[in-house]
């Protein structure tokens, strides 16, 4: 018998010498197996429910910030080269962003203005809490999260309840109204909107903003929607404050 060449493709010939071989097939996958596909890390529905392909890592110091699932753009709330802030805040979650008075305060993402205060009603001798913020703006982002900035010196013209704004649009100027203790800064809070049952104790902030601010400052679109929804599922809309600071 003469040698004969058979193959499993144009580049892999097999030499048959004396013993005939039965070649069953040359497939590299199991019969009936589907070809490998790449799936997105997660998906997002209009109701805000996520269906990740893998659980998100939490608490890992090496974990990279999760990308925005809504595709929204996020920007740092103060447009200035000279800013500073602490990762913590007294008595409740929030962040004081220190910058010179008069620096622009901008919308952190696309959304709609919820509330505006253009009058400083804070009285050091009066009740603490309701008017601590002085001049302030509250924005409901398209991610369903409320973003609150207070102690402004000026609220920009045209920034009124119901007005649509875009990420980076100027909302006002850094100031020291309310209980800012004569220190120029922006108080920044993140919370659920709690429509119809809201109070200043929720609006001032319920989740720590620092890790989102860190990401936005680096140009990373990290969104707080999942953390805010988790907080809301656990706490609802508390009817009374835990602290008046």
Backbone as CSV, one residue per row, in Angstrom:
resi,resn,N_x,N_y,N_z,CA_x,CA_y,CA_z,C_x,C_y,C_z
1,UNK,0.867,-1.187,0.000,0.000,0.000,0.000,0.892,1.221,0.000
2,UNK,0.544,2.133,-0.867,1.331,3.350,-0.934,0.889,4.309,0.157
3,UNK,1.831,5.113,0.671,1.437,6.141,1.655,0.425,7.081,1.039
4,UNK,-0.458,7.540,1.855,-1.492,8.456,1.380,-1.640,9.595,2.375
5,UNK,-1.872,10.795,1.909,-2.034,11.968,2.767,-3.501,12.290,2.911
6,UNK,-3.918,12.414,4.143,-5.243,12.991,4.409,-5.034,14.115,5.392
7,UNK,-5.975,14.968,5.627,-5.742,16.102,6.516,-6.998,16.609,7.170
8,UNK,-6.740,17.407,8.197,-7.812,18.074,8.941,-7.796,19.551,8.610
9,UNK,-7.405,19.878,7.453,-7.301,21.276,7.079,-6.112,21.426,6.168
10,UNK,-5.942,22.534,5.542,-4.893,22.713,4.552,-3.508,22.763,5.135
11,UNK,-3.352,22.984,6.426,-2.019,23.181,7.010,-1.593,22.047,7.905
12,UNK,-2.378,20.963,8.073,-2.042,19.888,9.002,-2.184,18.538,8.337
13,UNK,-1.314,18.132,7.426,-1.416,16.796,6.800,-1.036,15.701,7.762
14,UNK,-1.608,14.517,7.576,-1.301,13.344,8.400,-0.834,12.232,7.468
15,UNK,0.287,11.610,7.752,0.854,10.570,6.894,0.366,9.196,7.344
16,UNK,-0.306,8.490,6.456,-0.764,7.141,6.744,0.196,6.172,6.065
17,UNK,0.828,5.276,6.829,1.821,4.356,6.268,1.234,2.971,5.996
18,UNK,1.052,2.147,7.025,0.641,0.768,6.802,-0.735,0.462,7.346
19,UNK,-1.063,1.086,8.488,-2.331,0.746,9.145,-3.364,1.797,8.794
20,UNK,-4.435,1.421,8.195,-5.473,2.418,7.876,-6.101,2.946,9.159
21,UNK,-6.277,4.225,9.184,-6.876,4.884,10.353,-8.234,5.433,9.958
22,UNK,-9.142,5.378,10.902,-10.471,5.951,10.698,-10.485,7.319,11.360
23,UNK,-10.607,8.358,10.595,-10.634,9.714,11.139,-12.088,10.100,11.337
24,UNK,-12.453,10.262,12.613,-13.856,10.548,12.924,-14.205,12.001,12.637
25,UNK,-13.290,12.880,12.803,-13.613,14.288,12.564,-12.480,15.152,13.052
26,UNK,-12.518,16.440,12.696,-11.439,17.364,13.020,-11.939,18.570,13.783
27,UNK,-13.123,18.490,14.367,-13.664,19.643,15.096,-12.899,19.857,16.388
28,UNK,-12.740,21.100,16.780,-12.047,21.438,18.032,-13.013,21.678,19.176
29,UNK,-14.324,21.586,18.893,-15.323,21.736,19.947,-16.156,20.482,20.014
30,UNK,-16.809,20.270,21.170,-17.646,19.096,21.342,-18.864,19.194,20.446
31,UNK,-19.348,18.014,19.945,-20.550,18.060,19.102,-21.687,18.728,19.853
32,UNK,-22.357,19.639,19.199,-23.508,20.289,19.803,-23.149,21.471,20.664
33,UNK,-21.837,21.712,20.910,-21.460,22.831,21.769,-21.592,24.122,21.000
34,UNK,-22.110,25.152,21.679,-22.261,26.449,21.041,-20.918,27.135,20.968
35,UNK,-20.668,27.919,19.925,-19.403,28.643,19.844,-19.314,29.654,20.957
36,UNK,-18.096,29.966,21.447,-17.962,30.918,22.543,-18.406,32.298,22.118
37,UNK,-19.077,32.974,23.018,-19.513,34.343,22.759,-19.069,35.209,23.907
38,UNK,-18.952,36.492,23.658,-18.587,37.442,24.712,-19.830,38.176,25.139
39,UNK,-20.117,38.185,26.434,-21.307,38.848,26.961,-20.897,40.106,27.692
40,UNK,-21.722,41.136,27.672,-21.393,42.353,28.406,-21.385,42.082,29.898
41,UNK,-20.614,42.882,30.614,-20.494,42.693,32.065,-21.806,42.919,32.772
42,UNK,-22.703,43.679,32.206,-23.979,43.902,32.870,-24.937,44.607,31.937
43,UNK,-26.197,44.632,32.275,-27.182,45.337,31.478,-28.040,46.172,32.397
44,UNK,-28.751,47.102,31.802,-29.523,48.057,32.601,-30.897,48.194,31.988
45,UNK,-31.934,48.181,32.816,-33.283,48.357,32.312,-33.806,49.704,32.753
46,UNK,-34.870,50.228,32.116,-35.414,51.522,32.520,-35.863,51.555,33.962
47,UNK,-36.152,50.404,34.543,-36.578,50.374,35.943,-35.406,50.429,36.894
48,UNK,-34.192,50.412,36.357,-33.025,50.535,37.222,-32.512,49.221,37.754
49,UNK,-32.982,48.079,37.223,-32.520,46.787,37.718,-31.329,46.322,36.907
50,UNK,-30.309,45.855,37.580,-29.095,45.406,36.898,-29.075,43.890,36.840
51,UNK,-28.574,43.378,35.725,-28.421,41.932,35.588,-26.987,41.643,35.208
52,UNK,-26.057,41.742,36.165,-24.650,41.569,35.837,-24.324,40.127,35.501
53,UNK,-23.339,39.960,34.596,-22.885,38.621,34.269,-22.098,38.024,35.421
54,UNK,-21.426,38.866,36.181,-20.684,38.437,37.349,-20.988,39.389,38.492
55,UNK,-20.928,38.919,39.736,-21.148,39.835,40.859,-20.081,40.909,40.854
56,UNK,-20.490,42.131,41.184,-19.536,43.213,41.268,-18.698,43.069,42.523
57,UNK,-17.405,43.336,42.392,-16.524,43.296,43.546,-16.768,44.523,44.408
58,UNK,-16.866,44.315,45.698,-17.040,45.427,46.622,-16.016,45.317,47.728
59,UNK,-15.535,46.464,48.152,-14.621,46.488,49.283,-13.204,46.101,48.948
60,UNK,-12.894,45.820,47.687,-11.544,45.432,47.325,-10.709,46.661,47.034
61,UNK,-9.536,46.818,47.662,-8.734,48.004,47.418,-8.184,48.070,46.004
62,UNK,-8.182,46.928,45.286,-7.653,46.922,43.926,-8.755,46.968,42.872
63,UNK,-10.009,46.946,43.313,-11.114,46.952,42.357,-11.198,48.301,41.664
64,UNK,-11.398,48.282,40.342,-11.548,49.511,39.591,-12.981,49.992,39.702
65,UNK,-13.215,51.319,39.647,-14.575,51.831,39.730,-15.456,51.229,38.641
66,UNK,-16.678,50.850,39.016,-17.608,50.299,38.042,-18.019,51.390,37.064
67,UNK,-18.075,51.101,35.767,-18.477,52.123,34.803,-19.958,52.431,34.925
68,UNK,-20.350,53.585,34.444,-21.752,53.977,34.477,-22.573,53.041,33.606
69,UNK,-23.615,52.446,34.169,-24.453,51.537,33.408,-25.485,52.289,32.577
70,UNK,-25.723,53.541,32.881,-26.687,54.304,32.110,-26.030,55.079,30.995
71,UNK,-24.716,55.067,30.917,-24.016,55.819,29.896,-23.975,57.301,30.165
72,UNK,-24.317,57.724,31.377,-24.306,59.143,31.707,-22.887,59.643,31.931
73,UNK,-22.708,60.906,31.699,-21.443,61.563,31.983,-21.515,62.168,33.377
74,UNK,-20.409,62.085,34.120,-20.336,62.679,35.459,-19.128,63.606,35.533
75,UNK,-19.319,64.741,36.203,-18.233,65.701,36.355,-18.138,66.135,37.816
76,UNK,-16.978,66.593,38.205,-16.762,67.087,39.564,-17.601,68.352,39.766
77,UNK,-18.245,68.522,40.934,-19.225,69.606,41.110,-18.665,71.017,41.223
78,UNK,-17.354,71.173,41.417,-16.763,72.510,41.473,-15.708,72.612,40.385
79,UNK,-15.836,73.637,39.554,-14.889,73.815,38.458,-13.780,74.771,38.915
80,UNK,-12.727,74.183,39.433,-11.619,74.973,39.964,-10.376,74.107,40.012
81,UNK,-9.225,74.710,39.832,-7.975,73.969,39.933,-7.542,73.788,41.385
82,UNK,-8.126,74.560,42.262,-7.721,74.517,43.669,-8.919,74.139,44.528
83,UNK,-9.075,72.846,44.780,-10.163,72.351,45.623,-9.611,71.300,46.583
84,UNK,-10.329,71.106,47.665,-9.974,70.070,48.626,-11.220,69.591,49.337
85,UNK,-11.206,68.336,49.784,-12.366,67.793,50.499,-11.906,66.606,51.340
86,UNK,-12.716,66.298,52.356,-12.418,65.183,53.249,-13.289,63.988,52.873
87,UNK,-12.814,62.767,53.123,-13.638,61.585,52.823,-14.792,61.402,53.805
88,UNK,-14.752,62.096,54.935,-15.807,61.957,55.939,-16.429,63.320,56.224
89,UNK,-17.457,63.302,57.072,-18.186,64.524,57.404,-18.759,64.331,58.795
90,UNK,-18.980,65.409,59.493,-19.502,65.293,60.860,-20.954,64.842,60.872
91,UNK,-21.245,63.851,61.688,-22.608,63.429,62.054,-23.393,62.666,60.981
92,UNK,-23.154,62.895,59.713,-23.937,62.219,58.675,-23.133,62.203,57.371
93,UNK,-23.474,61.325,56.422,-22.722,61.249,55.162,-22.900,62.512,54.318
94,UNK,-21.810,63.036,53.882,-21.781,64.224,53.040,-20.330,64.605,52.839
95,UNK,-20.087,65.614,52.029,-18.721,66.081,51.807,-18.722,67.594,51.672
96,UNK,-17.786,68.239,52.356,-17.561,69.663,52.185,-16.400,69.847,51.220
97,UNK,-16.671,70.501,50.106,-15.663,70.737,49.077,-15.177,72.177,49.217
98,UNK,-13.946,72.336,49.627,-13.408,73.662,49.907,-12.796,74.262,48.650
99,UNK,-13.238,75.466,48.321,-12.737,76.204,47.164,-12.981,77.681,47.434
100,UNK,-12.356,78.535,46.671,-12.542,79.974,46.852,-13.980,80.359,46.561
101,UNK,-14.485,81.329,47.316,-15.803,81.877,47.012,-15.798,82.437,45.590
102,UNK,-16.888,82.186,44.867,-17.004,82.667,43.501,-16.628,81.652,42.444
103,UNK,-16.072,80.500,42.856,-15.752,79.458,41.866,-17.054,78.806,41.378
104,UNK,-17.119,78.405,40.103,-18.363,77.849,39.560,-18.739,76.503,40.180
105,UNK,-20.010,76.355,40.496,-20.610,75.084,40.907,-21.422,74.572,39.725
106,UNK,-21.199,73.313,39.338,-21.820,72.798,38.114,-22.629,71.533,38.393
107,UNK,-23.515,71.219,37.466,-24.295,69.976,37.547,-23.369,68.786,37.339
108,UNK,-23.468,67.784,38.208,-22.572,66.629,38.097,-22.990,65.669,36.992
109,UNK,-24.258,65.737,36.560,-24.733,64.879,35.479,-25.976,65.498,34.866
110,UNK,-26.484,64.901,33.807,-27.720,65.383,33.188,-28.889,65.131,34.129
111,UNK,-29.838,66.061,34.134,-31.004,65.845,34.974,-31.919,67.062,35.004
112,UNK,-32.756,67.103,36.061,-33.758,68.156,36.207,-33.637,68.786,37.588
113,UNK,-33.739,70.102,37.626,-33.665,70.813,38.903,-34.915,70.495,39.725
114,UNK,-34.697,70.084,40.976,-35.808,69.782,41.878,-36.192,70.979,42.738
115,UNK,-35.184,71.558,43.406,-35.448,72.656,44.345,-34.334,73.689,44.254
116,UNK,-34.706,74.929,44.518,-33.738,76.021,44.534,-34.057,76.927,45.718
117,UNK,-33.022,77.323,46.459,-33.183,78.310,47.524,-32.287,79.496,47.201
118,UNK,-32.906,80.641,46.929,-32.157,81.860,46.608,-32.114,82.838,47.776
119,UNK,-32.651,82.446,48.916,-32.692,83.305,50.103,-32.029,82.580,51.259
120,UNK,-31.126,83.265,51.946,-30.450,82.675,53.104,-31.309,82.926,54.350
121,UNK,-32.012,81.886,54.790,-32.903,81.996,55.956,-32.259,81.483,57.243
122,UNK,-30.992,81.136,57.174,-30.334,80.590,58.367,-30.192,81.654,59.443
123,UNK,-30.546,81.274,60.672,-30.425,82.142,61.847,-29.679,81.361,62.919
124,UNK,-28.489,81.812,63.313,-27.736,81.080,64.341,-28.513,80.878,65.634
125,UNK,-29.491,81.735,65.884,-30.293,81.618,67.104,-31.556,80.778,66.880
126,UNK,-31.818,80.417,65.653,-33.026,79.669,65.353,-32.787,78.168,65.346
127,UNK,-33.773,77.413,64.867,-33.634,75.942,64.833,-32.557,75.512,63.855
128,UNK,-31.798,74.492,64.218,-30.755,73.970,63.353,-31.331,72.895,62.437
129,UNK,-30.920,72.924,61.220,-31.339,71.892,60.287,-32.002,72.424,59.043
130,UNK,-33.234,72.955,59.131,-33.989,73.287,57.917,-33.305,74.297,56.999
131,UNK,-32.600,75.280,57.572,-32.026,76.346,56.756,-30.500,76.353,56.790
132,UNK,-29.911,75.258,57.221,-28.450,75.221,57.333,-27.743,75.483,55.999
133,UNK,-28.367,75.086,54.901,-27.701,75.157,53.606,-27.605,76.536,53.002
134,UNK,-28.382,77.508,53.511,-28.372,78.820,52.888,-28.876,78.742,51.462
135,UNK,-28.156,79.350,50.527,-28.517,79.254,49.114,-28.103,77.874,48.601
136,UNK,-29.026,77.216,47.904,-28.760,75.829,47.526,-29.502,75.447,46.258
137,UNK,-29.037,74.341,45.657,-29.678,73.770,44.467,-29.728,72.259,44.632
138,UNK,-30.866,71.670,44.279,-31.049,70.233,44.320,-31.367,69.736,42.908
139,UNK,-30.594,68.742,42.441,-30.734,68.216,41.082,-31.108,66.740,41.125
140,UNK,-32.133,66.353,40.368,-32.467,64.945,40.188,-31.820,64.476,38.901
141,UNK,-30.763,63.661,39.022,-30.072,63.167,37.842,-30.902,62.169,37.073
142,UNK,-30.547,61.965,35.817,-31.237,60.971,35.000,-30.955,59.552,35.478
143,UNK,-30.031,59.400,36.420,-29.775,58.098,37.040,-30.682,57.841,38.225
144,UNK,-31.617,58.781,38.532,-32.550,58.619,39.644,-32.008,59.056,40.983
145,UNK,-30.836,59.658,41.005,-30.184,60.098,42.243,-30.325,61.608,42.390
146,UNK,-30.534,62.052,43.625,-30.577,63.489,43.897,-29.193,63.967,44.342
147,UNK,-28.766,65.080,43.771,-27.487,65.701,44.111,-27.773,67.100,44.667
148,UNK,-27.224,67.367,45.837,-27.536,68.607,46.562,-26.266,69.396,46.818
149,UNK,-26.293,70.691,46.474,-25.170,71.571,46.753,-25.653,72.808,47.481
150,UNK,-24.962,73.181,48.561,-25.431,74.307,49.367,-24.285,75.225,49.783
151,UNK,-24.637,76.288,50.509,-23.748,77.377,50.950,-23.322,78.258,49.777
152,UNK,-24.091,78.238,48.682,-23.750,79.029,47.504,-23.825,80.525,47.803
153,UNK,-23.049,81.303,47.055,-23.166,82.758,47.144,-24.193,83.281,46.148
154,UNK,-24.342,82.558,45.033,-25.279,82.939,43.976,-25.824,81.667,43.336
155,UNK,-27.120,81.674,43.017,-27.711,80.640,42.172,-27.854,81.235,40.773
156,UNK,-27.401,80.534,39.770,-27.378,81.066,38.407,-28.778,81.379,37.897
157,UNK,-28.869,82.419,37.089,-30.137,82.772,36.452,-30.630,81.613,35.587
158,UNK,-31.924,81.384,35.621,-32.510,80.326,34.805,-32.474,78.957,35.442
159,UNK,-31.788,78.836,36.580,-31.770,77.556,37.298,-32.962,77.547,38.244
160,UNK,-34.035,76.925,37.817,-35.293,76.887,38.570,-35.853,75.475,38.551
161,UNK,-36.751,75.189,39.485,-37.364,73.869,39.572,-38.011,73.501,38.229
162,UNK,-37.723,72.284,37.754,-38.290,71.794,36.510,-37.430,72.030,35.291
163,UNK,-36.350,72.793,35.431,-35.483,73.096,34.295,-34.509,71.941,34.059
164,UNK,-34.317,71.575,32.796,-33.344,70.542,32.424,-31.948,71.147,32.364
165,UNK,-30.966,70.416,32.891,-29.570,70.856,32.821,-28.710,69.695,32.337
166,UNK,-27.529,70.029,31.860,-26.587,69.032,31.389,-25.368,68.980,32.298
167,UNK,-24.682,67.853,32.275,-23.461,67.708,33.065,-22.487,68.827,32.721
168,UNK,-21.971,69.485,33.772,-21.029,70.569,33.577,-21.660,71.939,33.467
169,UNK,-22.989,72.008,33.389,-23.659,73.314,33.293,-23.589,74.030,34.631
170,UNK,-23.306,75.318,34.600,-23.150,76.072,35.845,-24.489,76.276,36.546
171,UNK,-24.480,75.977,37.854,-25.679,76.135,38.675,-25.574,77.326,39.618
172,UNK,-24.367,77.719,39.960,-24.177,78.820,40.900,-22.703,79.019,41.190
173,UNK,-22.429,79.682,42.322,-21.059,79.976,42.720,-20.819,79.544,44.160
174,UNK,-19.628,79.064,44.430,-19.246,78.698,45.794,-19.401,79.919,46.707
175,UNK,-19.927,79.671,47.912,-20.115,80.769,48.859,-19.941,80.305,50.293
176,UNK,-20.561,81.035,51.206,-20.498,80.703,52.633,-21.790,81.093,53.344
177,UNK,-22.912,80.883,52.645,-24.214,81.167,53.247,-24.631,80.021,54.170
178,UNK,-25.721,80.232,54.905,-26.179,79.208,55.851,-25.218,79.073,57.012
179,UNK,-25.013,77.856,57.449,-24.127,77.615,58.601,-22.716,77.257,58.152
180,UNK,-22.220,77.931,57.117,-20.886,77.639,56.576,-19.766,78.147,57.487
181,UNK,-20.112,78.841,58.568,-19.121,79.328,59.535,-18.062,80.213,58.877
182,UNK,-18.512,81.012,57.910,-17.647,81.979,57.236,-16.509,81.332,56.450
183,UNK,-16.671,80.058,56.104,-15.668,79.334,55.317,-16.242,79.048,53.930
184,UNK,-15.546,79.485,52.899,-16.028,79.260,51.535,-15.952,77.767,51.203
185,UNK,-17.061,77.165,50.911,-17.077,75.763,50.499,-18.451,75.386,49.962
186,UNK,-18.500,74.237,49.290,-19.760,73.659,48.822,-20.046,72.422,49.642
187,UNK,-21.208,72.394,50.295,-21.639,71.134,50.905,-22.311,70.314,49.813
188,UNK,-21.850,69.052,49.642,-22.357,68.188,48.575,-22.949,66.936,49.183
189,UNK,-24.216,66.645,48.839,-24.902,65.476,49.370,-25.528,64.638,48.273
190,UNK,-25.607,63.331,48.505,-26.200,62.372,47.572,-27.309,61.620,48.304
191,UNK,-28.489,61.512,47.677,-29.627,60.883,48.361,-30.686,60.459,47.355
192,UNK,-31.657,59.631,47.793,-32.820,59.354,46.944,-33.769,60.549,47.004
193,UNK,-34.597,60.762,45.982,-35.465,61.942,45.986,-36.595,61.894,47.002
194,UNK,-37.109,60.709,47.354,-38.208,60.605,48.332,-39.329,61.599,48.038
195,UNK,-39.950,61.551,46.876,-40.954,62.557,46.517,-42.145,62.552,47.458
196,UNK,-42.533,63.754,47.866,-43.718,63.916,48.705,-43.489,63.669,50.185
197,UNK,-42.332,63.071,50.553,-42.110,62.762,51.968,-40.733,63.242,52.420
198,UNK,-40.204,64.193,51.685,-38.809,64.563,51.876,-38.617,65.514,53.040
199,UNK,-37.377,65.580,53.498,-36.966,66.531,54.516,-35.504,66.853,54.337
200,UNK,-35.056,67.901,54.977,-33.664,68.330,54.839,-32.697,67.265,55.331
201,UNK,-33.135,66.408,56.266,-32.255,65.385,56.816,-31.911,64.290,55.807
202,UNK,-32.706,64.170,54.740,-32.384,63.241,53.661,-31.631,63.979,52.558
203,UNK,-32.125,65.139,52.214,-31.543,65.917,51.118,-30.060,66.242,51.360
204,UNK,-29.665,66.444,52.578,-28.271,66.831,52.868,-27.274,65.701,52.575
205,UNK,-27.767,64.430,52.447,-26.893,63.327,52.067,-27.058,62.100,52.939
206,UNK,-27.090,60.922,52.290,-27.253,59.665,53.038,-26.189,58.622,52.687
207,UNK,-25.433,58.814,51.609,-24.315,57.921,51.279,-23.060,58.776,51.126
208,UNK,-21.918,58.188,51.421,-20.667,58.941,51.384,-20.287,59.269,49.939
209,UNK,-20.091,60.542,49.617,-19.790,60.931,48.233,-18.322,60.807,47.817
210,UNK,-17.396,60.666,48.763,-15.972,60.846,48.455,-15.478,59.944,47.321
211,UNK,-15.869,58.667,47.308,-15.320,57.768,46.277,-15.850,58.106,44.891
212,UNK,-17.045,58.693,44.834,-17.572,59.143,43.547,-16.865,60.431,43.118
213,UNK,-16.651,61.325,44.057,-15.914,62.550,43.753,-14.502,62.226,43.268
214,UNK,-13.863,61.253,43.919,-12.518,60.836,43.502,-12.522,60.380,42.041
215,UNK,-13.537,59.567,41.692,-13.619,59.050,40.324,-13.900,60.168,39.329
216,UNK,-14.868,61.022,39.635,-15.230,62.095,38.714,-14.059,63.046,38.491
217,UNK,-13.296,63.254,39.528,-12.141,64.143,39.391,-11.095,63.556,38.445
218,UNK,-11.053,62.219,38.358,-10.121,61.540,37.451,-10.724,61.335,36.057
219,UNK,-11.963,61.761,35.880,-12.616,61.569,34.591,-13.287,60.230,34.430
220,UNK,-13.522,59.507,35.530,-14.181,58.202,35.503,-15.658,58.380,35.829
221,UNK,-16.540,57.853,34.974,-17.987,58.011,35.158,-18.538,56.964,36.125
222,UNK,-18.218,57.115,37.368,-18.719,56.173,38.387,-20.033,56.705,38.948
223,UNK,-21.076,55.886,38.874,-22.390,56.362,39.310,-22.791,55.770,40.664
224,UNK,-23.485,56.564,41.497,-23.893,56.103,42.823,-25.286,55.496,42.877
225,UNK,-25.930,55.273,41.734,-27.334,54.851,41.736,-27.561,53.557,42.504
226,UNK,-26.704,52.550,42.310,-26.908,51.265,42.980,-26.815,51.417,44.498
227,UNK,-25.849,52.183,44.969,-25.713,52.371,46.416,-26.883,53.147,46.990
228,UNK,-27.364,54.149,46.262,-28.512,54.938,46.736,-29.765,54.081,46.780
229,UNK,-29.987,53.249,45.755,-31.161,52.361,45.769,-31.086,51.371,46.929
230,UNK,-29.899,50.842,47.191,-29.747,49.904,48.301,-30.066,50.587,49.630
231,UNK,-29.590,51.803,49.806,-29.894,52.550,51.031,-31.405,52.780,51.157
232,UNK,-32.039,53.153,50.055,-33.468,53.440,50.076,-34.289,52.192,50.384
233,UNK,-33.884,51.034,49.825,-34.596,49.793,50.138,-34.511,49.473,51.630
234,UNK,-33.383,49.775,52.229,-33.177,49.453,53.637,-33.841,50.444,54.579
235,UNK,-33.802,51.737,54.233,-34.245,52.782,55.164,-35.544,53.473,54.766
236,UNK,-35.934,53.357,53.496,-37.114,54.095,53.063,-36.825,55.578,53.077
237,UNK,-37.850,56.365,53.484,-37.704,57.816,53.643,-37.929,58.148,55.119
238,UNK,-36.869,58.186,55.928,-37.021,58.412,57.373,-37.809,59.686,57.670
239,UNK,-38.803,59.610,58.559,-39.671,60.763,58.823,-39.066,61.791,59.766
240,UNK,-37.902,61.489,60.324,-37.303,62.445,61.272,-35.798,62.345,61.184
241,UNK,-35.115,63.455,61.441,-33.655,63.435,61.351,-33.018,62.714,62.524
242,UNK,-31.812,62.189,62.303,-31.041,61.583,63.386,-30.108,62.584,64.019
243,UNK,-29.861,63.701,63.323,-28.985,64.750,63.836,-29.363,66.058,63.179
244,UNK,-29.194,67.166,63.882,-29.530,68.483,63.333,-28.291,69.218,62.861
245,UNK,-27.145,68.585,62.880,-25.916,69.283,62.476,-25.897,69.554,60.973
